Amino acid sequence: MSAYYDDIYVNFAIVFYQNGNWAEAEKLKVEVMKKRQHLLGPAHPDSLIIMGNLAAIYQNQGKWTEAEVLQVEVIVKAMQVLGLAHPDTLANMGNLALTYQYQGKWTEAERLQVKVMEKTQQLLGSAHPDTLRSMGNLAVTYHHNGKWTEAEKLQVEVMVQRQQLLGPAHPDTLISMGNLASIYRDQGKLTGAENLQVEVMMKRQHLLGPAHLETLNSMGDLALMYRDQGKLTEAEKLQVEVMVQRQQLLGLAHLDTLSSMGNLALTYGDQGKWTEAEQLQVEVMKKRQQLLGPTHPKTLSSMGNLALTYISQGKQTEAGTIVNELVTSLM
């Protein structure tokens, strides 16, 4: 394959990627990767770039195992060729950490992200966009690991720096505001969380449109805050809209779609709508078992939620079956 045709393949893959046509993008990227590895060698920087891009496509399809295997290979080769402190090496380490996050491997994610943040700060300074991105990613991991003080401190710093550097309505600024709102929510600071999340949602609706994935993320986060405050009607309305839009944009089996279905099911349960809750939770559990496996934390969580819904309806036999499956998975 000549460099000319290589570029054509890459450009078509980019178009497919931007349009969400992951299967076609993956097919083209695999073709380019194989050709570059053959012509340039598997450790050439251009080969590593394509491998990293293919891993990103795997991520967008929820193919976490394939993404992880490829990203580990890229990092090992990049460290040999470019060194640990090279920006490309650090970027690939950050991407692998995100894959770990999606797999629920928060300890592995934190270890990588601390290293990425420290190296990036040394290379680029504390206010560089790449440094702020690494700080924000680590704050998310701290949050999930229950280190709320560390998470809040990092996320506030990221938000303030982005507001100054990029402006209050920049997409990266809004991401940090939304993440800080989630940290506030889990600490019970519901008023501050709601105010931040409403602002994020409104700005995303204005900038990106009501059906953009980032807009839907902020709508879903706001719905969770409404639910925490007992505003169940408002929560349900938002969650139904998020679920329907994600089903159309991402498909019925995407992890984000399943999360929105699971969240709506919990709101249905709070309202005593047990039939609707059960129907959604059964579907979420089955799809997570297929996609993530029987022992993934998200799978186990969906099983537990379904068991509680069965108990609330007096379906003790069905609940017992799920509990036995849970115990078996944890052994």
GIFEN-V905451 format. One record per pair of residues at least 12 apart in sequence whose C-alpha atoms are under 10 Angstrom apart, sorted by the first residue. I is the first residue (numbers start at 1). J is the second residue. D is the distance in whole Angstrom. If there is no record, write none. Layout:
# GIFEN-V905451
i=I j=J d=D
i=I j=J d=D
This chain:
# GIFEN-V905451
i=1 j=31 d=10
i=1 j=32 d=8
i=1 j=35 d=6
i=1 j=36 d=8
i=1 j=38 d=10
i=1 j=39 d=8
i=2 j=35 d=9
i=2 j=36 d=10
i=2 j=39 d=9
i=3 j=36 d=9
i=5 j=32 d=9
i=6 j=28 d=10
i=6 j=29 d=10
i=6 j=31 d=9
i=6 j=32 d=6
i=6 j=33 d=10
i=6 j=35 d=8
i=6 j=36 d=8
i=7 j=32 d=9
i=8 j=28 d=10
i=8 j=32 d=10
i=9 j=25 d=9
i=9 j=27 d=10
i=9 j=28 d=6
i=9 j=29 d=8
i=9 j=31 d=8
i=9 j=32 d=7
i=10 j=25 d=9
i=10 j=28 d=7
i=10 j=29 d=7
i=10 j=31 d=10
i=10 j=32 d=7
i=10 j=33 d=10
i=10 j=50 d=9
i=11 j=25 d=10
i=11 j=28 d=10
i=12 j=24 d=9
i=12 j=25 d=8
i=12 j=28 d=8
i=12 j=29 d=9
i=13 j=25 d=4
i=13 j=26 d=7
i=13 j=27 d=8
i=13 j=28 d=6
i=13 j=29 d=6
i=13 j=30 d=10
i=13 j=32 d=10
i=13 j=53 d=10
i=13 j=54 d=10
i=14 j=28 d=9
i=14 j=29 d=9
i=14 j=53 d=10
i=16 j=28 d=9
i=17 j=53 d=10
i=17 j=56 d=10
i=17 j=57 d=7
i=17 j=60 d=9
i=20 j=57 d=10
i=20 j=60 d=9
i=20 j=61 d=10
i=20 j=249 d=8
i=20 j=250 d=8
i=21 j=57 d=10
i=21 j=61 d=10
i=22 j=57 d=6
i=22 j=58 d=8
i=22 j=59 d=10
i=22 j=60 d=7
i=22 j=61 d=7
i=23 j=57 d=9
i=23 j=58 d=9
i=23 j=61 d=8
i=25 j=53 d=10
i=25 j=54 d=8
i=25 j=57 d=7
i=25 j=58 d=10
i=26 j=53 d=9
i=26 j=54 d=6
i=26 j=55 d=9
i=26 j=56 d=10
i=26 j=57 d=6
i=26 j=58 d=8
i=26 j=61 d=10
i=27 j=54 d=9
i=28 j=54 d=9
i=29 j=50 d=7
i=29 j=51 d=8
i=29 j=52 d=10
i=29 j=53 d=8
i=29 j=54 d=6
i=29 j=55 d=10
i=29 j=57 d=9
i=30 j=50 d=8
i=30 j=51 d=8
i=30 j=53 d=10
i=30 j=54 d=7
i=31 j=50 d=10
i=32 j=47 d=9
i=32 j=50 d=7
i=32 j=51 d=9
i=32 j=54 d=10
i=33 j=46 d=9
i=33 j=47 d=6
i=33 j=48 d=8
i=33 j=49 d=9
i=33 j=50 d=6
i=33 j=51 d=6
i=33 j=52 d=10
i=33 j=53 d=10
i=33 j=54 d=8
i=34 j=47 d=9
i=34 j=50 d=9
i=34 j=51 d=9
i=35 j=47 d=9
i=36 j=48 d=9
i=36 j=50 d=8
i=36 j=51 d=10
i=37 j=50 d=10
i=37 j=51 d=10
i=42 j=73 d=10
i=42 j=74 d=9
i=42 j=77 d=8
i=43 j=73 d=10
i=43 j=74 d=8
i=43 j=76 d=9
i=43 j=77 d=6
i=43 j=78 d=7
i=43 j=80 d=9
i=43 j=81 d=7
i=43 j=82 d=10
i=44 j=77 d=9
i=44 j=78 d=9
i=44 j=81 d=8
i=44 j=82 d=10
i=45 j=74 d=10
i=45 j=77 d=9
i=45 j=78 d=8
i=45 j=81 d=8
i=45 j=82 d=8
i=45 j=88 d=9
i=47 j=74 d=9
i=48 j=70 d=10
i=48 j=71 d=9
i=48 j=73 d=9
i=48 j=74 d=6
i=48 j=75 d=9
i=48 j=77 d=8
i=48 j=78 d=7
i=48 j=88 d=9
i=48 j=89 d=10
i=48 j=92 d=10
i=49 j=74 d=8
i=49 j=78 d=10
i=49 j=88 d=9
i=49 j=92 d=9
i=50 j=74 d=10
i=51 j=67 d=10
i=51 j=70 d=7
i=51 j=71 d=8
i=51 j=73 d=9
i=51 j=74 d=7
i=52 j=67 d=9
i=52 j=70 d=7
i=52 j=71 d=6
i=52 j=72 d=10
i=52 j=73 d=10
i=52 j=74 d=7
i=52 j=75 d=9
i=52 j=88 d=10
i=52 j=91 d=9
i=52 j=92 d=7
i=52 j=95 d=9
i=52 j=96 d=10
i=53 j=67 d=10
i=53 j=70 d=10
i=53 j=71 d=10
i=53 j=92 d=10
i=54 j=66 d=10
i=54 j=67 d=8
i=54 j=70 d=8
i=54 j=71 d=9
i=55 j=67 d=5
i=55 j=68 d=8
i=55 j=69 d=9
i=55 j=70 d=6
i=55 j=71 d=6
i=55 j=74 d=9
i=55 j=92 d=10
i=55 j=95 d=9
i=55 j=96 d=9
i=55 j=99 d=9
i=56 j=68 d=10
i=56 j=70 d=10
i=56 j=71 d=9
i=56 j=95 d=8
i=56 j=96 d=10
i=56 j=99 d=9
i=58 j=70 d=9
i=58 j=99 d=10
i=59 j=95 d=9
i=59 j=96 d=10
i=59 j=98 d=9
i=59 j=99 d=7
i=59 j=102 d=9
i=60 j=250 d=9
i=60 j=254 d=9
i=60 j=255 d=10
i=61 j=250 d=9
i=61 j=253 d=10
i=61 j=254 d=7
i=61 j=255 d=9
i=62 j=99 d=9
i=62 j=102 d=9
i=62 j=103 d=10
i=62 j=253 d=9
i=62 j=254 d=7
i=62 j=255 d=7
i=62 j=256 d=10
i=62 j=291 d=8
i=62 j=292 d=9
i=63 j=99 d=9
i=63 j=291 d=9
i=63 j=292 d=9
i=64 j=96 d=10
i=64 j=98 d=10
i=64 j=99 d=6
i=64 j=100 d=8
i=64 j=102 d=8
i=64 j=103 d=7
i=64 j=291 d=9
i=64 j=292 d=9
i=65 j=99 d=9
i=65 j=100 d=10
i=65 j=103 d=9
i=65 j=292 d=10
i=67 j=95 d=9
i=67 j=96 d=8
i=67 j=99 d=7
i=67 j=100 d=10
i=68 j=95 d=9
i=68 j=96 d=6
i=68 j=97 d=9
i=68 j=98 d=10
i=68 j=99 d=6
i=68 j=100 d=8
i=68 j=103 d=10
i=69 j=96 d=9
i=70 j=96 d=9
i=71 j=92 d=7
i=71 j=93 d=8
i=71 j=94 d=10
i=71 j=95 d=8
i=71 j=96 d=6
i=71 j=97 d=10
i=71 j=99 d=9
i=72 j=92 d=9
i=72 j=93 d=8
i=72 j=95 d=10
i=72 j=96 d=7
i=74 j=88 d=10
i=74 j=89 d=8
i=74 j=92 d=7
i=74 j=93 d=9
i=74 j=96 d=10
i=75 j=88 d=9
i=75 j=89 d=6
i=75 j=90 d=8
i=75 j=91 d=9
i=75 j=92 d=6
i=75 j=93 d=7
i=75 j=95 d=10
i=75 j=96 d=9
i=76 j=89 d=9
i=76 j=92 d=10
i=76 j=93 d=10
i=77 j=89 d=9
i=78 j=90 d=9
i=78 j=92 d=9
i=78 j=93 d=10
i=84 j=115 d=10
i=84 j=116 d=9
i=84 j=119 d=9
i=85 j=116 d=9
i=85 j=119 d=6
i=85 j=120 d=8
i=85 j=122 d=9
i=85 j=123 d=8
i=86 j=119 d=9
i=86 j=120 d=9
i=86 j=123 d=9
i=87 j=116 d=10
i=87 j=119 d=9
i=87 j=120 d=8
i=87 j=123 d=9
i=87 j=124 d=9
i=87 j=130 d=9
i=89 j=116 d=9
i=90 j=112 d=9
i=90 j=113 d=9
i=90 j=115 d=9
i=90 j=116 d=6
i=90 j=117 d=9
i=90 j=119 d=8
i=90 j=120 d=8
i=90 j=130 d=10
i=90 j=134 d=9
i=91 j=116 d=8
i=91 j=120 d=9
i=91 j=130 d=9
i=91 j=134 d=9
i=92 j=116 d=10
i=93 j=109 d=9
i=93 j=112 d=7
i=93 j=113 d=8
i=93 j=115 d=9
i=93 j=116 d=7
i=94 j=109 d=9
i=94 j=112 d=7
i=94 j=113 d=6
i=94 j=114 d=10
i=94 j=115 d=9
i=94 j=116 d=7
i=94 j=117 d=9
i=94 j=133 d=9
i=94 j=134 d=7
i=94 j=137 d=8
i=94 j=138 d=10
i=95 j=109 d=10
i=95 j=112 d=10
i=95 j=113 d=10
i=96 j=108 d=9
i=96 j=109 d=8
i=96 j=112 d=8
i=96 j=113 d=9
i=97 j=109 d=4
i=97 j=110 d=7
i=97 j=111 d=9
i=97 j=112 d=6
i=97 j=113 d=6
i=97 j=116 d=10
i=97 j=137 d=9
i=97 j=138 d=9
i=97 j=141 d=9
i=98 j=110 d=10
i=98 j=112 d=10
i=98 j=113 d=9
i=98 j=137 d=8
i=98 j=138 d=10
i=98 j=141 d=9
i=100 j=112 d=10
i=101 j=137 d=10
i=101 j=140 d=9
i=101 j=141 d=7
i=101 j=144 d=9
i=102 j=255 d=9
i=102 j=292 d=10
i=102 j=298 d=10
i=103 j=292 d=8
i=103 j=296 d=8
i=103 j=297 d=9
i=103 j=298 d=9
i=104 j=144 d=9
i=104 j=296 d=7
i=104 j=297 d=7
i=104 j=298 d=8
i=105 j=141 d=10
i=105 j=296 d=10
i=105 j=297 d=10
i=106 j=140 d=10
i=106 j=141 d=6
i=106 j=142 d=9
i=106 j=143 d=10
i=106 j=144 d=7
i=106 j=145 d=7
i=107 j=141 d=8
i=107 j=142 d=9
i=107 j=144 d=10
i=107 j=145 d=8
i=108 j=141 d=10
i=109 j=137 d=9
i=109 j=138 d=8
i=109 j=141 d=7
i=109 j=142 d=10
i=110 j=137 d=9
i=110 j=138 d=6
i=110 j=139 d=9
i=110 j=140 d=9
i=110 j=141 d=6
i=110 j=142 d=7
i=110 j=144 d=10
i=110 j=145 d=9
i=111 j=138 d=9
i=111 j=141 d=10
i=112 j=138 d=9
i=113 j=134 d=7
i=113 j=135 d=8
i=113 j=136 d=10
i=113 j=137 d=7
i=113 j=138 d=6
i=113 j=139 d=9
i=113 j=141 d=8
i=114 j=134 d=8
i=114 j=135 d=8
i=114 j=137 d=10
i=114 j=138 d=7
i=114 j=139 d=10
i=115 j=134 d=10
i=115 j=138 d=10
i=116 j=130 d=10
i=116 j=131 d=9
i=116 j=134 d=7
i=116 j=135 d=9
i=116 j=138 d=9
i=117 j=130 d=9
i=117 j=131 d=6
i=117 j=132 d=8
i=117 j=133 d=9
i=117 j=134 d=5
i=117 j=135 d=6
i=117 j=136 d=9
i=117 j=137 d=9
i=117 j=138 d=8
i=118 j=131 d=9
i=118 j=134 d=9
i=118 j=135 d=9
i=119 j=131 d=9
i=119 j=134 d=10
i=120 j=132 d=9
i=120 j=133 d=10
i=120 j=134 d=8
i=120 j=135 d=10
i=121 j=134 d=9
i=121 j=135 d=9
i=126 j=158 d=10
i=126 j=161 d=9
i=127 j=157 d=10
i=127 j=158 d=9
i=127 j=161 d=7
i=127 j=162 d=8
i=127 j=164 d=10
i=127 j=165 d=8
i=128 j=161 d=9
i=128 j=162 d=10
i=128 j=165 d=9
i=129 j=158 d=9
i=129 j=161 d=9
i=129 j=162 d=8
i=129 j=165 d=9
i=129 j=166 d=9
i=129 j=172 d=9
i=131 j=158 d=9
i=132 j=154 d=9
i=132 j=155 d=9
i=132 j=157 d=9
i=132 j=158 d=6
i=132 j=159 d=9
i=132 j=161 d=8
i=132 j=162 d=8
i=132 j=172 d=9
i=132 j=176 d=10
i=133 j=158 d=8
i=133 j=162 d=10
i=133 j=172 d=8
i=133 j=175 d=10
i=133 j=176 d=9
i=134 j=158 d=10
i=135 j=151 d=9
i=135 j=154 d=6
i=135 j=155 d=7
i=135 j=157 d=9
i=135 j=158 d=7
i=136 j=151 d=9
i=136 j=154 d=7
i=136 j=155 d=6
i=136 j=156 d=9
i=136 j=157 d=9
i=136 j=158 d=6
i=136 j=159 d=9
i=136 j=172 d=10
i=136 j=175 d=9
i=136 j=176 d=7
i=136 j=179 d=8
i=136 j=180 d=10
i=137 j=151 d=10
i=137 j=154 d=10
i=137 j=155 d=9
i=137 j=176 d=9
i=137 j=179 d=10
i=138 j=150 d=9
i=138 j=151 d=8
i=138 j=154 d=8
i=138 j=155 d=9
i=139 j=151 d=4
i=139 j=152 d=7
i=139 j=153 d=8
i=139 j=154 d=6
i=139 j=155 d=6
i=139 j=156 d=10
i=139 j=158 d=9
i=139 j=176 d=10
i=139 j=179 d=8
i=139 j=180 d=9
i=139 j=183 d=9
i=140 j=152 d=9
i=140 j=154 d=9
i=140 j=155 d=8
i=140 j=176 d=10
i=140 j=179 d=7
i=140 j=180 d=9
i=140 j=182 d=9
i=140 j=183 d=9
i=142 j=154 d=9
i=142 j=183 d=10
i=143 j=155 d=10
i=143 j=179 d=9
i=143 j=180 d=10
i=143 j=182 d=9
i=143 j=183 d=7
i=143 j=186 d=9
i=144 j=183 d=9
i=144 j=186 d=10
i=146 j=183 d=10
i=146 j=186 d=9
i=147 j=183 d=10
i=148 j=183 d=7
i=148 j=184 d=9
i=148 j=186 d=8
i=148 j=187 d=8
i=149 j=183 d=9
i=149 j=187 d=9
i=151 j=179 d=9
i=151 j=180 d=8
i=151 j=183 d=7
i=152 j=179 d=9
i=152 j=180 d=7
i=152 j=181 d=9
i=152 j=182 d=10
i=152 j=183 d=6
i=152 j=184 d=8
i=152 j=187 d=10
i=153 j=180 d=9
i=154 j=176 d=10
i=154 j=180 d=9
i=155 j=175 d=10
i=155 j=176 d=6
i=155 j=177 d=8
i=155 j=178 d=10
i=155 j=179 d=7
i=155 j=180 d=6
i=155 j=181 d=10
i=155 j=183 d=9
i=156 j=176 d=8
i=156 j=177 d=8
i=156 j=179 d=10
i=156 j=180 d=7
i=157 j=176 d=9
i=158 j=172 d=10
i=158 j=173 d=8
i=158 j=175 d=10
i=158 j=176 d=7
i=158 j=177 d=9
i=158 j=180 d=10
i=159 j=172 d=9
i=159 j=173 d=6
i=159 j=174 d=8
i=159 j=175 d=9
i=159 j=176 d=5
i=159 j=177 d=6
i=159 j=178 d=10
i=159 j=179 d=9
i=159 j=180 d=8
i=160 j=173 d=8
i=160 j=176 d=9
i=160 j=177 d=9
i=161 j=173 d=9
i=162 j=174 d=9
i=162 j=175 d=10
i=162 j=176 d=8
i=162 j=177 d=10
i=163 j=176 d=10
i=163 j=177 d=10
i=168 j=200 d=10
i=168 j=203 d=9
i=169 j=199 d=10
i=169 j=200 d=8
i=169 j=203 d=7
i=169 j=204 d=8
i=169 j=206 d=10
i=169 j=207 d=8
i=170 j=203 d=9
i=170 j=204 d=9
i=170 j=207 d=9
i=171 j=200 d=9
i=171 j=203 d=9
i=171 j=204 d=8
i=171 j=207 d=9
i=171 j=208 d=9
i=171 j=214 d=9
i=173 j=200 d=9
i=174 j=196 d=9
i=174 j=197 d=9
i=174 j=199 d=9
i=174 j=200 d=6
i=174 j=201 d=9
i=174 j=203 d=8
i=174 j=204 d=8
i=174 j=214 d=9
i=174 j=218 d=9
i=175 j=200 d=8
i=175 j=214 d=9
i=175 j=217 d=10
i=175 j=218 d=9
i=176 j=200 d=10
i=177 j=193 d=9
i=177 j=196 d=6
i=177 j=197 d=7
i=177 j=199 d=9
i=177 j=200 d=7
i=178 j=193 d=8
i=178 j=194 d=10
i=178 j=196 d=7
i=178 j=197 d=6
i=178 j=198 d=9
i=178 j=199 d=9
i=178 j=200 d=6
i=178 j=201 d=9
i=178 j=217 d=9
i=178 j=218 d=7
i=178 j=221 d=8
i=178 j=222 d=9
i=179 j=193 d=10
i=179 j=196 d=10
i=179 j=197 d=9
i=179 j=218 d=10
i=179 j=221 d=9
i=180 j=192 d=10
i=180 j=193 d=8
i=180 j=196 d=8
i=180 j=197 d=9
i=181 j=193 d=4
i=181 j=194 d=7
i=181 j=195 d=8
i=181 j=196 d=6
i=181 j=197 d=6
i=181 j=198 d=10
i=181 j=200 d=9
i=181 j=218 d=10
i=181 j=221 d=9
i=181 j=222 d=9
i=181 j=225 d=9
i=182 j=194 d=9
i=182 j=196 d=9
i=182 j=197 d=8
i=182 j=221 d=7
i=182 j=222 d=9
i=182 j=224 d=9
i=182 j=225 d=9
i=184 j=196 d=10
i=185 j=221 d=10
i=185 j=222 d=10
i=185 j=224 d=9
i=185 j=225 d=7
i=185 j=228 d=8
i=186 j=225 d=9
i=186 j=228 d=10
i=188 j=225 d=10
i=188 j=228 d=9
i=188 j=229 d=10
i=190 j=225 d=7
i=190 j=226 d=9
i=190 j=228 d=8
i=190 j=229 d=8
i=191 j=225 d=9
i=191 j=229 d=9
i=193 j=221 d=10
i=193 j=222 d=9
i=193 j=225 d=8
i=194 j=221 d=9
i=194 j=222 d=7
i=194 j=223 d=10
i=194 j=224 d=10
i=194 j=225 d=6
i=194 j=226 d=8
i=194 j=229 d=10
i=195 j=222 d=9
i=196 j=222 d=9
i=197 j=218 d=7
i=197 j=219 d=8
i=197 j=220 d=10
i=197 j=221 d=7
i=197 j=222 d=6
i=197 j=223 d=10
i=197 j=225 d=9
i=198 j=218 d=8
i=198 j=219 d=8
i=198 j=221 d=9
i=198 j=222 d=7
i=199 j=218 d=10
i=200 j=214 d=10
i=200 j=215 d=8
i=200 j=218 d=7
i=200 j=219 d=9
i=200 j=222 d=9
i=201 j=214 d=9
i=201 j=215 d=6
i=201 j=216 d=8
i=201 j=217 d=9
i=201 j=218 d=5
i=201 j=219 d=6
i=201 j=220 d=10
i=201 j=221 d=9
i=201 j=222 d=8
i=202 j=215 d=8
i=202 j=218 d=9
i=202 j=219 d=9
i=203 j=215 d=9
i=204 j=216 d=9
i=204 j=217 d=10
i=204 j=218 d=8
i=204 j=219 d=10
i=205 j=218 d=10
i=205 j=219 d=10
i=210 j=241 d=10
i=210 j=242 d=10
i=210 j=245 d=9
i=211 j=241 d=9
i=211 j=242 d=9
i=211 j=245 d=7
i=211 j=246 d=9
i=211 j=248 d=10
i=211 j=249 d=9
i=212 j=245 d=9
i=212 j=246 d=9
i=212 j=249 d=9
i=213 j=242 d=9
i=213 j=245 d=9
i=213 j=246 d=8
i=213 j=249 d=8
i=213 j=250 d=9
i=213 j=256 d=10
i=215 j=242 d=9
i=216 j=238 d=9
i=216 j=239 d=9
i=216 j=241 d=8
i=216 j=242 d=6
i=216 j=243 d=9
i=216 j=245 d=8
i=216 j=246 d=8
i=216 j=260 d=10
i=217 j=242 d=8
i=217 j=246 d=10
i=217 j=256 d=9
i=217 j=260 d=9
i=218 j=242 d=10
i=219 j=235 d=9
i=219 j=238 d=6
i=219 j=239 d=8
i=219 j=241 d=9
i=219 j=242 d=7
i=220 j=235 d=8
i=220 j=236 d=10
i=220 j=238 d=7
i=220 j=239 d=6
i=220 j=240 d=9
i=220 j=241 d=9
i=220 j=242 d=6
i=220 j=243 d=9
i=220 j=259 d=9
i=220 j=260 d=7
i=220 j=263 d=9
i=220 j=264 d=10
i=221 j=235 d=10
i=221 j=238 d=10
i=221 j=239 d=9
i=221 j=260 d=10
i=222 j=234 d=9
i=222 j=235 d=8
i=222 j=238 d=8
i=222 j=239 d=9
i=223 j=235 d=4
i=223 j=236 d=7
i=223 j=237 d=8
i=223 j=238 d=6
i=223 j=239 d=6
i=223 j=240 d=10
i=223 j=242 d=9
i=223 j=263 d=9
i=223 j=264 d=9
i=223 j=267 d=9
i=224 j=236 d=9
i=224 j=238 d=9
i=224 j=239 d=9
i=224 j=263 d=8
i=224 j=264 d=9
i=224 j=266 d=10
i=224 j=267 d=9
i=226 j=238 d=10
i=226 j=267 d=10
i=227 j=263 d=10
i=227 j=264 d=10
i=227 j=266 d=9
i=227 j=267 d=7
i=227 j=270 d=9
i=228 j=267 d=10
i=230 j=267 d=10
i=230 j=270 d=9
i=230 j=271 d=10
i=231 j=267 d=10
i=232 j=267 d=7
i=232 j=268 d=9
i=232 j=270 d=8
i=232 j=271 d=7
i=233 j=267 d=9
i=233 j=268 d=10
i=233 j=271 d=9
i=235 j=263 d=10
i=235 j=264 d=8
i=235 j=267 d=7
i=235 j=268 d=10
i=236 j=263 d=9
i=236 j=264 d=6
i=236 j=265 d=9
i=236 j=266 d=10
i=236 j=267 d=6
i=236 j=268 d=8
i=236 j=271 d=10
i=237 j=264 d=9
i=238 j=264 d=9
i=239 j=260 d=7
i=239 j=261 d=8
i=239 j=262 d=10
i=239 j=263 d=7
i=239 j=264 d=6
i=239 j=265 d=9
i=239 j=267 d=9
i=240 j=260 d=8
i=240 j=261 d=8
i=240 j=263 d=10
i=240 j=264 d=7
i=240 j=265 d=10
i=241 j=260 d=10
i=242 j=256 d=10
i=242 j=257 d=8
i=242 j=260 d=7
i=242 j=261 d=9
i=242 j=264 d=9
i=243 j=256 d=9
i=243 j=257 d=6
i=243 j=258 d=8
i=243 j=259 d=9
i=243 j=260 d=5
i=243 j=261 d=6
i=243 j=262 d=9
i=243 j=263 d=9
i=243 j=264 d=8
i=244 j=257 d=9
i=244 j=260 d=9
i=244 j=261 d=9
i=245 j=257 d=9
i=246 j=258 d=9
i=246 j=260 d=8
i=246 j=261 d=10
i=247 j=260 d=9
i=247 j=261 d=10
i=252 j=283 d=10
i=252 j=284 d=10
i=252 j=287 d=9
i=253 j=283 d=10
i=253 j=284 d=9
i=253 j=287 d=6
i=253 j=288 d=8
i=253 j=290 d=9
i=253 j=291 d=8
i=254 j=287 d=9
i=254 j=288 d=9
i=254 j=291 d=9
i=255 j=284 d=9
i=255 j=287 d=9
i=255 j=288 d=8
i=255 j=291 d=8
i=255 j=292 d=9
i=255 j=298 d=10
i=257 j=284 d=9
i=258 j=280 d=9
i=258 j=281 d=9
i=258 j=283 d=9
i=258 j=284 d=6
i=258 j=285 d=9
i=258 j=287 d=8
i=258 j=288 d=8
i=258 j=298 d=10
i=258 j=302 d=10
i=259 j=284 d=8
i=259 j=288 d=10
i=259 j=298 d=9
i=259 j=302 d=10
i=260 j=284 d=10
i=261 j=277 d=9
i=261 j=279 d=10
i=261 j=280 d=6
i=261 j=281 d=8
i=261 j=283 d=9
i=261 j=284 d=7
i=262 j=277 d=8
i=262 j=278 d=10
i=262 j=280 d=7
i=262 j=281 d=6
i=262 j=282 d=10
i=262 j=283 d=9
i=262 j=284 d=7
i=262 j=285 d=9
i=262 j=301 d=10
i=262 j=302 d=7
i=262 j=305 d=9
i=262 j=306 d=10
i=263 j=277 d=10
i=263 j=280 d=10
i=263 j=281 d=9
i=264 j=276 d=9
i=264 j=277 d=8
i=264 j=280 d=8
i=264 j=281 d=9
i=265 j=277 d=4
i=265 j=278 d=7
i=265 j=279 d=8
i=265 j=280 d=6
i=265 j=281 d=6
i=265 j=282 d=10
i=265 j=284 d=10
i=265 j=305 d=9
i=265 j=306 d=9
i=265 j=309 d=9
i=266 j=278 d=10
i=266 j=280 d=9
i=266 j=281 d=9
i=266 j=305 d=8
i=266 j=306 d=10
i=266 j=309 d=9
i=268 j=280 d=10
i=269 j=305 d=10
i=269 j=308 d=9
i=269 j=309 d=7
i=269 j=312 d=9
i=272 j=309 d=10
i=272 j=312 d=9
i=272 j=313 d=9
i=273 j=309 d=10
i=274 j=309 d=7
i=274 j=310 d=8
i=274 j=312 d=8
i=274 j=313 d=7
i=275 j=309 d=9
i=275 j=310 d=10
i=275 j=313 d=9
i=277 j=305 d=9
i=277 j=306 d=8
i=277 j=309 d=7
i=277 j=310 d=10
i=278 j=305 d=9
i=278 j=306 d=6
i=278 j=307 d=9
i=278 j=308 d=10
i=278 j=309 d=6
i=278 j=310 d=7
i=278 j=313 d=10
i=279 j=306 d=9
i=280 j=306 d=9
i=281 j=302 d=7
i=281 j=303 d=8
i=281 j=304 d=10
i=281 j=305 d=7
i=281 j=306 d=6
i=281 j=307 d=9
i=281 j=309 d=9
i=282 j=302 d=8
i=282 j=303 d=8
i=282 j=305 d=10
i=282 j=306 d=7
i=282 j=307 d=10
i=283 j=302 d=10
i=284 j=298 d=10
i=284 j=299 d=8
i=284 j=302 d=7
i=284 j=303 d=9
i=284 j=306 d=9
i=285 j=298 d=9
i=285 j=299 d=6
i=285 j=300 d=8
i=285 j=301 d=9
i=285 j=302 d=5
i=285 j=303 d=6
i=285 j=304 d=9
i=285 j=305 d=9
i=285 j=306 d=8
i=286 j=299 d=8
i=286 j=302 d=9
i=286 j=303 d=9
i=287 j=299 d=9
i=288 j=300 d=9
i=288 j=302 d=8
i=288 j=303 d=10
i=289 j=302 d=10
i=289 j=303 d=10
i=293 j=329 d=10
i=294 j=325 d=9
i=294 j=326 d=9
i=294 j=328 d=10
i=294 j=329 d=6
i=294 j=330 d=9
i=295 j=326 d=9
i=295 j=328 d=9
i=295 j=329 d=6
i=295 j=330 d=7
i=295 j=331 d=10
i=296 j=329 d=9
i=296 j=330 d=10
i=299 j=326 d=10
i=299 j=329 d=10
i=300 j=322 d=10
i=300 j=325 d=9
i=300 j=326 d=7
i=300 j=327 d=10
i=300 j=329 d=8
i=300 j=330 d=9
i=301 j=326 d=9
i=303 j=319 d=9
i=303 j=322 d=6
i=303 j=323 d=8
i=303 j=325 d=8
i=303 j=326 d=7
i=304 j=319 d=9
i=304 j=322 d=8
i=304 j=323 d=7
i=304 j=326 d=8
i=305 j=322 d=10
i=306 j=318 d=9
i=306 j=319 d=8
i=306 j=322 d=8
i=306 j=323 d=10
i=307 j=319 d=5
i=307 j=320 d=8
i=307 j=321 d=8
i=307 j=322 d=6
i=307 j=323 d=7
i=307 j=326 d=10
i=308 j=322 d=10
i=308 j=323 d=10
i=310 j=322 d=9
